[in-house]
């Protein structure tokens, strides 16, 4: 049974602008250290950050509550398995919400091009 569905698209240039700031606050606030390490290891850093950002936005849309419950961006982590398939790991309050609402499966698909990144997330009970 579907709990929620979310989709997001973002311009890579918006994320590039944020990650290029010297203080690094955006990266720390939005991404986990593993996500940062992964994106920084890529030639297309901005595209990878943007794709993960879009997945987080899509995830929060699928929850139906957004950030109204005090969730943090970095409580949602986008990673991938050995074959390259993306998946989401939840932490903190988001993890508790997922458990309380008996969400059993989180499906995510992400894609990026030079100028845009897109993601869709489906939550199943």
N, CA, C and O atoms as a Tinker XYZ file with bonds, in Angstrom:
   500  protein
     1  N      0.841000   -1.173000    0.000000    73     2
     2  CA     0.000000    0.000000    0.000000    64     1     3
     3  C      0.896000    1.250000    0.000000    63     2     4     5
     4  O      1.855000    1.334000    0.767000    81     3
     5  N      0.579000    2.188000   -0.845000    73     3     6
     6  CA     1.377000    3.406000   -0.947000    64     5     7
     7  C      1.070000    4.352000    0.210000    63     6     8     9
     8  O     -0.088000    4.668000    0.484000    81     7
     9  N      2.117000    4.792000    0.875000    73     7    10
    10  CA     1.992000    5.803000    1.935000    64     9    11
    11  C      2.118000    7.193000    1.327000    63    10    12    13
    12  O      1.377000    8.107000    1.689000    81    11
    13  N      3.069000    7.349000    0.394000    73    11    14
    14  CA     3.263000    8.653000   -0.223000    64    13    15
    15  C      4.175000    8.580000   -1.428000    63    14    16    17
    16  O      4.946000    7.635000   -1.593000    81    15
    17  N      4.073000    9.595000   -2.264000    73    15    18
    18  CA     4.867000    9.688000   -3.478000    64    17    19
    19  C      5.348000   11.126000   -3.609000    63    18    20    21
    20  O      4.576000   12.066000   -3.419000    81    19
    21  N      6.627000   11.293000   -3.935000    73    19    22
    22  CA     7.171000   12.637000   -4.106000    64    21    23
    23  C      8.102000   12.697000   -5.294000    63    22    24    25
    24  O      8.752000   11.711000   -5.639000    81    23
    25  N      8.162000   13.858000   -5.917000    73    23    26
    26  CA     9.051000   14.076000   -7.055000    64    25    27
    27  C      9.650000   15.471000   -6.924000    63    26    28    29
    28  O      9.000000   16.385000   -6.416000    81    27
    29  N     10.878000   15.632000   -7.380000    73    27    30
    30  CA    11.499000   16.945000   -7.361000    64    29    31
    31  C     12.488000   17.060000   -8.508000    63    30    32    33
    32  O     13.132000   16.086000   -8.897000    81    31
    33  N     12.594000   18.262000   -9.036000    73    31    34
    34  CA    13.565000   18.587000  -10.067000    64    33    35
    35  C     14.256000   19.876000   -9.642000    63    34    36    37
    36  O     13.616000   20.781000   -9.107000    81    35
    37  N     15.555000   19.957000   -9.878000    73    35    38
    38  CA    16.307000   21.142000   -9.466000    64    37    39
    39  C     17.364000   21.489000  -10.501000    63    38    40    41
    40  O     17.900000   20.620000  -11.188000    81    39
    41  N     17.647000   22.769000  -10.591000    73    39    42
    42  CA    18.718000   23.233000  -11.464000    64    41    43
    43  C     20.055000   23.004000  -10.760000    63    42    44    45
    44  O     20.236000   23.418000   -9.615000    81    43
    45  N     20.975000   22.355000  -11.434000    73    43    46
    46  CA    22.293000   22.062000  -10.865000    64    45    47
    47  C     22.997000   23.358000  -10.460000    63    46    48    49
    48  O     23.712000   23.378000   -9.459000    81    47
    49  N     22.809000   24.423000  -11.209000    73    47    50
    50  CA    23.478000   25.699000  -10.913000    64    49    51
    51  C     23.103000   26.250000   -9.535000    63    50    52    53
    52  O     23.925000   26.895000   -8.885000    81    51
    53  N     21.874000   26.001000   -9.087000    73    51    54
    54  CA    21.464000   26.456000   -7.743000    64    53    55
    55  C     22.263000   25.748000   -6.656000    63    54    56    57
    56  O     22.679000   26.363000   -5.674000    81    55
    57  N     22.470000   24.457000   -6.842000    73    55    58
    58  CA    23.241000   23.692000   -5.860000    64    57    59
    59  C     24.720000   24.063000   -5.956000    63    58    60    61
    60  O     25.398000   24.188000   -4.936000    81    59
    61  N     25.217000   24.239000   -7.172000    73    59    62
    62  CA    26.613000   24.652000   -7.370000    64    61    63
    63  C     26.903000   25.945000   -6.619000    63    62    64    65
    64  O     27.943000   26.080000   -5.975000    81    63
    65  N     25.984000   26.883000   -6.707000    73    63    66
    66  CA    26.144000   28.165000   -6.026000    64    65    67
    67  C     26.269000   27.961000   -4.508000    63    66    68    69
    68  O     27.103000   28.595000   -3.861000    81    67
    69  N     25.449000   27.087000   -3.954000    73    67    70
    70  CA    25.463000   26.838000   -2.511000    64    69    71
    71  C     26.723000   26.087000   -2.062000    63    70    72    73
    72  O     27.321000   26.438000   -1.045000    81    71
    73  N     27.126000   25.066000   -2.807000    73    71    74
    74  CA    28.289000   24.276000   -2.370000    64    73    75
    75  C     29.610000   24.997000   -2.594000    63    74    76    77
    76  O     30.632000   24.612000   -2.025000    81    75
    77  N     29.597000   26.041000   -3.418000    73    75    78
    78  CA    30.841000   26.775000   -3.671000    64    77    79
    79  C     31.131000   27.828000   -2.600000    63    78    80    81
    80  O     32.207000   28.427000   -2.595000    81    79
    81  N     30.192000   28.054000   -1.708000    73    79    82
    82  CA    30.420000   29.022000   -0.630000    64    81    83
    83  C     31.493000   28.498000    0.318000    63    82    84    85
    84  O     31.550000   27.304000    0.616000    81    83
    85  N     32.328000   29.395000    0.778000    73    83    86
    86  CA    33.492000   29.040000    1.590000    64    85    87
    87  C     33.156000   28.392000    2.933000    63    86    88    89
    88  O     33.900000   27.530000    3.400000    81    87
    89  N     32.056000   28.790000    3.556000    73    87    90
    90  CA    31.767000   28.302000    4.908000    64    89    91
    91  C     31.359000   26.836000    4.967000    63    90    92    93
    92  O     31.472000   26.218000    6.025000    81    91
    93  N     30.890000   26.263000    3.868000    73    91    94
    94  CA    30.500000   24.851000    3.832000    64    93    95
    95  C     29.236000   24.539000    4.616000    63    94    96    97
    96  O     28.887000   23.370000    4.779000    81    95
    97  N     28.541000   25.567000    5.108000    73    95    98
    98  CA    27.362000   25.354000    5.937000    64    97    99
    99  C     26.252000   24.592000    5.246000    63    98   100   101
   100  O     25.598000   23.747000    5.858000    81    99
   101  N     26.035000   24.884000    3.977000    73    99   102
   102  CA    24.987000   24.198000    3.220000    64   101   103
   103  C     25.266000   22.699000    3.171000    63   102   104   105
   104  O     24.380000   21.888000    3.441000    81   103
   105  N     26.489000   22.338000    2.828000    73   103   106
   106  CA    26.846000   20.913000    2.749000    64   105   107
   107  C     26.611000   20.208000    4.076000    63   106   108   109
   108  O     26.013000   19.133000    4.117000    81   107
   109  N     27.076000   20.808000    5.147000    73   107   110
   110  CA    26.974000   20.188000    6.474000    64   109   111
   111  C     25.511000   20.089000    6.919000    63   110   112   113
   112  O     25.107000   19.094000    7.521000    81   111
   113  N     24.734000   21.111000    6.624000    73   111   114
   114  CA    23.326000   21.143000    7.036000    64   113   115
   115  C     22.464000   20.153000    6.244000    63   114   116   117
   116  O     21.517000   19.580000    6.783000    81   115
   117  N     22.797000   19.956000    4.965000    73   115   118
   118  CA    21.934000   19.170000    4.084000    64   117   119
   119  C     22.394000   17.729000    3.902000    63   118   120   121
   120  O     21.560000   16.832000    3.781000    81   119
   121  N     23.691000   17.491000    3.879000    73   119   122
   122  CA    24.217000   16.177000    3.519000    64   121   123
   123  C     24.957000   15.512000    4.674000    63   122   124   125
   124  O     25.535000   16.180000    5.531000    81   123
   125  N     24.925000   14.175000    4.676000    73   123   126
   126  CA    25.716000   13.422000    5.650000    64   125   127
   127  C     27.176000   13.425000    5.196000    63   126   128   129
   128  O     27.475000   13.762000    4.051000    81   127
   129  N     28.068000   13.053000    6.088000    73   127   130
   130  CA    29.481000   13.023000    5.723000    64   129   131
   131  C     29.745000   12.010000    4.610000    63   130   132   133
   132  O     30.579000   12.261000    3.740000    81   131
   133  N     29.061000   10.887000    4.622000    73   131   134
   134  CA    29.233000    9.898000    3.542000    64   133   135
   135  C     28.776000   10.467000    2.198000    63   134   136   137
   136  O     29.415000   10.215000    1.176000    81   135
   137  N     27.684000   11.227000    2.184000    73   135   138
   138  CA    27.227000   11.851000    0.943000    64   137   139
   139  C     28.246000   12.877000    0.444000    63   138   140   141
   140  O     28.545000   12.943000   -0.749000    81   139
   141  N     28.763000   13.663000    1.361000    73   139   142
   142  CA    29.778000   14.656000    1.001000    64   141   143
   143  C     31.006000   13.968000    0.417000    63   142   144   145
   144  O     31.515000   14.380000   -0.625000    81   143
   145  N     31.479000   12.929000    1.083000    73   143   146
   146  CA    32.648000   12.197000    0.593000    64   145   147
   147  C     32.408000   11.650000   -0.807000    63   146   148   149
   148  O     33.281000   11.740000   -1.670000    81   147
   149  N     31.225000   11.083000   -1.035000    73   147   150
   150  CA    30.900000   10.528000   -2.347000    64   149   151
   151  C     30.881000   11.630000   -3.411000    63   150   152   153
   152  O     31.540000   11.512000   -4.444000    81   151
   153  N     30.140000   12.676000   -3.159000    73   151   154
   154  CA    30.007000   13.752000   -4.158000    64   153   155
   155  C     31.340000   14.430000   -4.443000    63   154   156   157
   156  O     31.635000   14.763000   -5.591000    81   155
   157  N     32.142000   14.634000   -3.413000    73   155   158
   158  CA    33.440000   15.283000   -3.597000    64   157   159
   159  C     34.413000   14.410000   -4.388000    63   158   160   161
   160  O     35.388000   14.915000   -4.946000    81   159
   161  N     34.153000   13.109000   -4.438000    73   159   162
   162  CA    35.037000   12.205000   -5.185000    64   161   163
   163  C     34.715000   12.177000   -6.681000    63   162   164   165
   164  O     35.433000   11.551000   -7.460000    81   163
   165  N     33.655000   12.844000   -7.073000    73   163   166
   166  CA    33.187000   12.821000   -8.452000    64   165   167
   167  C     33.633000   14.060000   -9.230000    63   166   168   169
   168  O     33.778000   15.143000   -8.663000    81   167
   169  N     33.845000   13.886000  -10.521000    73   167   170
   170  CA    34.160000   15.023000  -11.389000    64   169   171
   171  C     32.946000   15.942000  -11.481000    63   170   172   173
   172  O     33.081000   17.166000  -11.508000    81   171
   173  N     31.768000   15.344000  -11.529000    73   171   174
   174  CA    30.509000   16.101000  -11.638000    64   173   175
   175  C     29.908000   16.308000  -10.244000    63   174   176   177
   176  O     28.777000   15.896000   -9.986000    81   175
   177  N     30.656000   16.937000   -9.361000    73   175   178
   178  CA    30.225000   17.132000   -7.971000    64   177   179
   179  C     28.844000   17.776000   -7.877000    63   178   180   181
   180  O     27.963000   17.284000   -7.172000    81   179
   181  N     28.672000   18.867000   -8.588000    73   179   182
   182  CA    27.419000   19.621000   -8.494000    64   181   183
   183  C     26.223000   18.780000   -8.907000    63   182   184   185
   184  O     25.166000   18.846000   -8.280000    81   183
   185  N     26.387000   17.992000   -9.958000    73   183   186
   186  CA    25.288000   17.136000  -10.416000    64   185   187
   187  C     24.948000   16.087000   -9.372000    63   186   188   189
   188  O     23.772000   15.799000   -9.147000    81   187
   189  N     25.949000   15.516000   -8.737000    73   187   190
   190  CA    25.712000   14.496000   -7.714000    64   189   191
   191  C     25.072000   15.087000   -6.465000    63   190   192   193
   192  O     24.162000   14.490000   -5.890000    81   191
   193  N     25.541000   16.253000   -6.043000    73   191   194
   194  CA    24.886000   16.930000   -4.921000    64   193   195
   195  C     23.432000   17.262000   -5.270000    63   194   196   197
   196  O     22.532000   17.059000   -4.455000    81   195
   197  N     23.209000   17.768000   -6.470000    73   195   198
   198  CA    21.854000   18.155000   -6.886000    64   197   199
   199  C     20.914000   16.956000   -6.920000    63   198   200   201
   200  O     19.762000   17.058000   -6.499000    81   199
   201  N     21.397000   15.828000   -7.417000    73   199   202
   202  CA    20.565000   14.626000   -7.470000    64   201   203
   203  C     20.175000   14.176000   -6.065000    63   202   204   205
   204  O     19.034000   13.776000   -5.835000    81   203
   205  N     21.106000   14.238000   -5.136000    73   203   206
   206  CA    20.804000   13.859000   -3.761000    64   205   207
   207  C     19.856000   14.864000   -3.105000    63   206   208   209
   208  O     18.968000   14.485000   -2.343000    81   207
   209  N     20.053000   16.135000   -3.406000    73   207   210
   210  CA    19.148000   17.161000   -2.888000    64   209   211
   211  C     17.724000   16.921000   -3.399000    63   210   212   213
   212  O     16.765000   16.991000   -2.630000    81   211
   213  N     17.592000   16.642000   -4.679000    73   211   214
   214  CA    16.273000   16.370000   -5.260000    64   213   215
   215  C     15.639000   15.145000   -4.609000    63   214   216   217
   216  O     14.433000   15.131000   -4.364000    81   215
   217  N     16.436000   14.120000   -4.327000    73   215   218
   218  CA    15.900000   12.916000   -3.670000    64   217   219
   219  C     15.403000   13.228000   -2.270000    63   218   220   221
   220  O     14.372000   12.703000   -1.848000    81   219
   221  N     16.115000   14.068000   -1.551000    73   219   222
   222  CA    15.674000   14.454000   -0.209000    64   221   223
   223  C     14.366000   15.252000   -0.283000    63   222   224   225
   224  O     13.445000   15.017000    0.499000    81   223
   225  N     14.295000   16.192000   -1.225000    73   223   226
   226  CA    13.062000   16.963000   -1.420000    64   225   227
   227  C     11.898000   16.031000   -1.761000    63   226   228   229
   228  O     10.809000   16.160000   -1.201000    81   227
   229  N     12.131000   15.101000   -2.671000    73   227   230
   230  CA    11.087000   14.150000   -3.066000    64   229   231
   231  C     10.676000   13.289000   -1.875000    63   230   232   233
   232  O      9.493000   12.996000   -1.702000    81   231
   233  N     11.629000   12.890000   -1.065000    73   231   234
   234  CA    11.344000   12.086000    0.119000    64   233   235
   235  C     10.420000   12.848000    1.072000    63   234   236   237
   236  O      9.413000   12.309000    1.531000    81   235
   237  N     10.766000   14.097000    1.364000    73   235   238
   238  CA     9.936000   14.883000    2.283000    64   237   239
   239  C      8.546000   15.139000    1.713000    63   238   240   241
   240  O      7.572000   15.201000    2.462000    81   239
   241  N      8.447000   15.288000    0.409000    73   239   242
   242  CA     7.131000   15.423000   -0.221000    64   241   243
   243  C      6.337000   14.133000   -0.061000    63   242   244   245
   244  O      5.131000   14.174000    0.185000    81   243
   245  N      6.999000   12.992000   -0.199000    73   243   246
   246  CA     6.324000   11.703000   -0.041000    64   245   247
   247  C      5.826000   11.502000    1.391000    63   246   248   249
   248  O      4.805000   10.850000    1.608000    81   247
   249  N      6.544000   12.060000    2.366000    73   247   250
   250  CA     6.093000   11.963000    3.757000    64   249   251
   251  C      4.779000   12.706000    3.964000    63   250   252   253
   252  O      3.976000   12.334000    4.820000    81   251
   253  N      4.566000   13.742000    3.189000    73   251   254
   254  CA     3.342000   14.516000    3.317000    64   253   255
   255  C      3.392000   15.574000    4.400000    63   254   256   257
   256  O      2.478000   16.390000    4.522000    81   255
   257  N      4.461000   15.562000    5.190000    73   255   258
   258  CA     4.581000   16.527000    6.286000    64   257   259
   259  C      5.735000   17.491000    6.093000    63   258   260   261
   260  O      5.875000   18.459000    6.841000    81   259
   261  N      6.566000   17.228000    5.087000    73   259   262
   262  CA     7.728000   18.085000    4.884000    64   261   263
   263  C      8.580000   18.141000    6.127000    63   262   264   265
   264  O      8.879000   17.117000    6.741000    81   263
   265  N      8.968000   19.349000    6.494000    73   263   266
   266  CA     9.834000   19.537000    7.662000    64   265   267
   267  C      9.038000   19.965000    8.883000    63   266   268   269
   268  O      9.630000   20.357000    9.888000    81   267
   269  N      7.722000   19.901000    8.825000    73   267   270
   270  CA     6.889000   20.420000    9.915000    64   269   271
   271  C      7.086000   19.672000   11.230000    63   270   272   273
   272  O      6.686000   20.166000   12.284000    81   271
   273  N      7.676000   18.524000   11.185000    73   271   274
   274  CA     7.889000   17.741000   12.401000    64   273   275
   275  C      9.304000   17.908000   12.953000    63   274   276   277
   276  O      9.741000   17.128000   13.800000    81   275
   277  N     10.012000   18.917000   12.477000    73   275   278
   278  CA    11.362000   19.181000   12.972000    64   277   279
   279  C     12.428000   18.282000   12.377000    63   278   280   281
   280  O     13.486000   18.087000   12.975000    81   279
   281  N     12.158000   17.737000   11.215000    73   279   282
   282  CA    13.138000   16.877000   10.547000    64   281   283
   283  C     14.299000   17.710000   10.014000    63   282   284   285
   284  O     14.139000   18.886000    9.688000    81   283
   285  N     15.462000   17.084000    9.933000    73   283   286
   286  CA    16.647000   17.729000    9.377000    64   285   287
   287  C     16.997000   17.088000    8.038000    63   286   288   289
   288  O     16.790000   15.892000    7.834000    81   287
   289  N     17.528000   17.900000    7.133000    73   287   290
   290  CA    17.928000   17.403000    5.808000    64   289   291
   291  C     18.858000   16.202000    5.916000    63   290   292   293
   292  O     18.689000   15.209000    5.208000    81   291
   293  N     19.842000   16.299000    6.808000    73   291   294
   294  CA    20.848000   15.242000    6.877000    64   293   295
   295  C     20.386000   14.013000    7.660000    63   294   296   297
   296  O     21.186000   13.124000    7.952000    81   295
   297  N     19.095000   13.962000    8.000000    73   295   298
   298  CA    18.516000   12.739000    8.560000    64   297   299
   299  C     18.039000   11.808000    7.446000    63   298   300   301
   300  O     17.563000   10.703000    7.707000    81   299
   301  N     18.172000   12.262000    6.222000    73   299   302
   302  CA    17.852000   11.467000    5.034000    64   301   303
   303  C     19.136000   11.351000    4.231000    63   302   304   305
   304  O     19.695000   12.357000    3.795000    81   303
   305  N     19.600000   10.133000    4.036000    73   303   306
   306  CA    20.872000    9.893000    3.345000    64   305   307
   307  C     20.638000    9.082000    2.077000    63   306   308   309
   308  O     20.013000    8.022000    2.105000    81   307
   309  N     21.146000    9.594000    0.980000    73   307   310
   310  CA    21.029000    8.905000   -0.304000    64   309   311
   311  C     22.361000    8.215000   -0.580000    63   310   312   313
   312  O     23.411000    8.856000   -0.629000    81   311
   313  N     22.300000    6.915000   -0.756000    73   311   314
   314  CA    23.493000    6.131000   -1.030000    64   313   315
   315  C     23.172000    5.166000   -2.163000    63   314   316   317
   316  O     22.122000    5.282000   -2.795000    81   315
   317  N     24.054000    4.223000   -2.426000    73   315   318
   318  CA    23.774000    3.260000   -3.494000    64   317   319
   319  C     24.344000    1.901000   -3.124000    63   318   320   321
   320  O     25.289000    1.792000   -2.342000    81   319
   321  N     23.741000    0.858000   -3.711000    73   319   322
   322  CA    24.236000   -0.485000   -3.458000    64   321   323
   323  C     25.381000   -0.813000   -4.420000    63   322   324   325
   324  O     25.799000    0.034000   -5.210000    81   323
   325  N     25.879000   -2.039000   -4.346000    73   323   326
   326  CA    27.025000   -2.443000   -5.164000    64   325   327
   327  C     26.769000   -2.331000   -6.658000    63   326   328   329
   328  O     27.699000   -2.110000   -7.434000    81   327
   329  N     25.511000   -2.481000   -7.067000    73   327   330
   330  CA    25.185000   -2.406000   -8.496000    64   329   331
   331  C     24.947000   -0.961000   -8.955000    63   330   332   333
   332  O     24.775000   -0.710000  -10.148000    81   331
   333  N     24.937000   -0.017000   -8.010000    73   331   334
   334  CA    24.712000    1.386000   -8.346000    64   333   335
   335  C     23.293000    1.867000   -8.113000    63   334   336   337
   336  O     22.995000    3.044000   -8.317000    81   335
   337  N     22.409000    0.964000   -7.685000    73   335   338
   338  CA    21.009000    1.341000   -7.424000    64   337   339
   339  C     20.942000    2.233000   -6.178000    63   338   340   341
   340  O     21.453000    1.864000   -5.121000    81   339
   341  N     20.316000    3.397000   -6.304000    73   339   342
   342  CA    20.228000    4.279000   -5.134000    64   341   343
   343  C     19.210000    3.773000   -4.110000    63   342   344   345
   344  O     18.221000    3.125000   -4.452000    81   343
   345  N     19.484000    4.087000   -2.860000    73   343   346
   346  CA    18.520000    3.822000   -1.802000    64   345   347
   347  C     18.695000    4.873000   -0.712000    63   346   348   349
   348  O     19.690000    5.597000   -0.672000    81   347
   349  N     17.707000    4.934000    0.163000    73   347   350
   350  CA    17.690000    5.943000    1.220000    64   349   351
   351  C     17.827000    5.281000    2.576000    63   350   352   353
   352  O     17.185000    4.273000    2.870000    81   351
   353  N     18.681000    5.877000    3.395000    73   351   354
   354  CA    18.839000    5.499000    4.798000    64   353   355
   355  C     18.310000    6.670000    5.622000    63   354   356   357
   356  O     18.629000    7.824000    5.336000    81   355
   357  N     17.510000    6.383000    6.636000    73   355   358
   358  CA    16.988000    7.453000    7.489000    64   357   359
   359  C     17.685000    7.427000    8.847000    63   358   360   361
   360  O     18.144000    6.385000    9.316000    81   359
   361  N     17.748000    8.602000    9.457000    73   359   362
   362  CA    18.390000    8.773000   10.759000    64   361   363
   363  C     17.500000    9.636000   11.652000    63   362   364   365
   364  O     16.605000   10.327000   11.165000    81   363
   365  N     17.749000    9.593000   12.939000    73   363   366
   366  CA    17.115000   10.506000   13.889000    64   365   367
   367  C     15.598000   10.492000   13.873000    63   366   368   369
   368  O     14.972000    9.432000   13.846000    81   367
   369  N     15.011000   11.692000   13.888000    73   367   370
   370  CA    13.554000   11.845000   13.938000    64   369   371
   371  C     12.883000   11.261000   12.699000    63   370   372   373
   372  O     11.772000   10.735000   12.781000    81   371
   373  N     13.543000   11.350000   11.574000    73   371   374
   374  CA    12.959000   10.783000   10.342000    64   373   375
   375  C     12.855000    9.266000   10.473000    63   374   376   377
   376  O     11.839000    8.677000   10.104000    81   375
   377  N     13.893000    8.641000   10.993000    73   375   378
   378  CA    13.882000    7.185000   11.186000    64   377   379
   379  C     12.749000    6.790000   12.136000    63   378   380   381
   380  O     12.047000    5.806000   11.903000    81   379
   381  N     12.582000    7.562000   13.201000    73   379   382
   382  CA    11.499000    7.291000   14.158000    64   381   383
   383  C     10.127000    7.420000   13.483000    63   382   384   385
   384  O      9.243000    6.594000   13.711000    81   383
   385  N      9.951000    8.447000   12.660000    73   383   386
   386  CA     8.690000    8.664000   11.951000    64   385   387
   387  C      8.384000    7.494000   11.017000    63   386   388   389
   388  O      7.248000    7.023000   10.955000    81   387
   389  N      9.392000    7.034000   10.301000    73   387   390
   390  CA     9.234000    5.905000    9.375000    64   389   391
   391  C      8.768000    4.666000   10.142000    63   390   392   393
   392  O      7.858000    3.959000    9.709000    81   391
   393  N      9.399000    4.421000   11.274000    73   391   394
   394  CA     9.033000    3.256000   12.089000    64   393   395
   395  C      7.618000    3.397000   12.656000    63   394   396   397
   396  O      6.832000    2.451000   12.598000    81   395
   397  N      7.290000    4.570000   13.202000    73   395   398
   398  CA     5.973000    4.801000   13.798000    64   397   399
   399  C      4.851000    4.663000   12.773000    63   398   400   401
   400  O      3.750000    4.230000   13.112000    81   399
   401  N      5.121000    5.021000   11.546000    73   399   402
   402  CA     4.108000    4.960000   10.491000    64   401   403
   403  C      4.175000    3.662000    9.690000    63   402   404   405
   404  O      3.516000    3.518000    8.660000    81   403
   405  N      4.971000    2.733000   10.174000    73   403   406
   406  CA     5.077000    1.386000    9.601000    64   405   407
   407  C      5.374000    1.407000    8.099000    63   406   408   409
   408  O      4.821000    0.622000    7.328000    81   407
   409  N      6.252000    2.316000    7.709000    73   407   410
   410  CA     6.696000    2.369000    6.317000    64   409   411
   411  C      7.757000    1.293000    6.142000    63   410   412   413
   412  O      8.799000    1.319000    6.797000    81   411
   413  N      7.485000    0.360000    5.264000    73   411   414
   414  CA     8.344000   -0.807000    5.105000    64   413   415
   415  C      9.348000   -0.683000    3.970000    63   414   416   417
   416  O     10.438000   -1.251000    4.038000    81   415
   417  N      8.988000    0.053000    2.929000    73   415   418
   418  CA     9.863000    0.176000    1.769000    64   417   419
   419  C      9.961000    1.624000    1.309000    63   418   420   421
   420  O      8.971000    2.354000    1.270000    81   419
   421  N     11.170000    2.012000    0.967000    73   419   422
   422  CA    11.436000    3.330000    0.390000    64   421   423
   423  C     12.082000    3.080000   -0.962000    63   422   424   425
   424  O     13.161000    2.495000   -1.048000    81   423
   425  N     11.410000    3.531000   -2.020000    73   423   426
   426  CA    11.953000    3.385000   -3.372000    64   425   427
   427  C     12.387000    4.766000   -3.850000    63   426   428   429
   428  O     11.677000    5.752000   -3.652000    81   427
   429  N     13.550000    4.829000   -4.475000    73   427   430
   430  CA    14.050000    6.103000   -4.987000    64   429   431
   431  C     14.697000    5.893000   -6.346000    63   430   432   433
   432  O     15.378000    4.895000   -6.582000    81   431
   433  N     14.474000    6.833000   -7.218000    73   431   434
   434  CA    15.141000    6.855000   -8.512000    64   433   435
   435  C     15.638000    8.274000   -8.735000    63   434   436   437
   436  O     14.892000    9.239000   -8.564000    81   435
   437  N     16.907000    8.394000   -9.118000    73   435   438
   438  CA    17.494000    9.708000   -9.354000    64   437   439
   439  C     18.168000    9.743000  -10.721000    63   438   440   441
   440  O     18.606000    8.718000  -11.245000    81   439
   441  N     18.240000   10.941000  -11.281000    73   439   442
   442  CA    18.916000   11.124000  -12.557000    64   441   443
   443  C     19.413000   12.557000  -12.626000    63   442   444   445
   444  O     18.818000   13.462000  -12.041000    81   443
   445  N     20.501000   12.754000  -13.341000    73   443   446
   446  CA    20.998000   14.116000  -13.511000    64   445   447
   447  C     21.659000   14.287000  -14.861000    63   446   448   449
   448  O     22.237000   13.365000  -15.438000    81   447
   449  N     21.542000   15.510000  -15.330000    73   447   450
   450  CA    22.185000   15.959000  -16.555000    64   449   451
   451  C     23.056000   17.155000  -16.182000    63   450   452   453
   452  O     23.171000   17.506000  -15.008000    81   451
   453  N     23.647000   17.758000  -17.157000    73   451   454
   454  CA    24.515000   18.905000  -16.907000    64   453   455
   455  C     23.784000   20.026000  -16.172000    63   454   456   457
   456  O     24.360000   20.661000  -15.288000    81   455
   457  N     22.532000   20.276000  -16.524000    73   455   458
   458  CA    21.821000   21.436000  -15.990000    64   457   459
   459  C     20.722000   21.123000  -14.984000    63   458   460   461
   460  O     20.302000   22.014000  -14.245000    81   459
   461  N     20.244000   19.879000  -14.934000    73   459   462
   462  CA    19.147000   19.537000  -14.028000    64   461   463
   463  C     19.362000   18.176000  -13.371000    63   462   464   465
   464  O     20.079000   17.312000  -13.875000    81   463
   465  N     18.704000   18.030000  -12.222000    73   463   466
   466  CA    18.671000   16.740000  -11.526000    64   465   467
   467  C     17.222000   16.499000  -11.114000    63   466   468   469
   468  O     16.485000   17.440000  -10.817000    81   467
   469  N     16.828000   15.243000  -11.100000    73   467   470
   470  CA    15.446000   14.876000  -10.782000    64   469   471
   471  C     15.453000   13.618000   -9.919000    63   470   472   473
   472  O     16.345000   12.777000  -10.026000    81   471
   473  N     14.442000   13.507000   -9.063000    73   471   474
   474  CA    14.300000   12.309000   -8.239000    64   473   475
   475  C     12.832000   12.057000   -7.955000    63   474   476   477
   476  O     12.019000   12.980000   -7.905000    81   475
   477  N     12.520000   10.800000   -7.774000    73   475   478
   478  CA    11.173000   10.385000   -7.371000    64   477   479
   479  C     11.338000    9.400000   -6.209000    63   478   480   481
   480  O     12.243000    8.566000   -6.204000    81   479
   481  N     10.450000    9.519000   -5.236000    73   479   482
   482  CA    10.486000    8.645000   -4.051000    64   481   483
   483  C      9.087000    8.123000   -3.803000    63   482   484   485
   484  O      8.111000    8.873000   -3.845000    81   483
   485  N      9.000000    6.829000   -3.543000    73   483   486
   486  CA     7.744000    6.180000   -3.186000    64   485   487
   487  C      7.922000    5.499000   -1.827000    63   486   488   489
   488  O      8.906000    4.795000   -1.597000    81   487
   489  N      6.961000    5.716000   -0.938000    73   487   490
   490  CA     6.978000    5.088000    0.390000    64   489   491
   491  C      5.834000    4.095000    0.461000    63   490   492   493
   492  O      4.699000    4.419000    0.113000    81   491
   493  N      6.136000    2.867000    0.919000    73   491   494
   494  CA     5.125000    1.810000    1.022000    64   493   495
   495  C      4.963000    1.334000    2.444000    63   494   496   497
   496  O      5.928000    1.218000    3.198000    81   495
   497  N      3.725000    1.062000    2.792000    73   495   498
   498  CA     3.397000    0.475000    4.095000    64   497   499
   499  C      3.287000   -1.038000    3.957000    63   498   500
   500  O      3.017000   -1.730000    4.939000    81   499
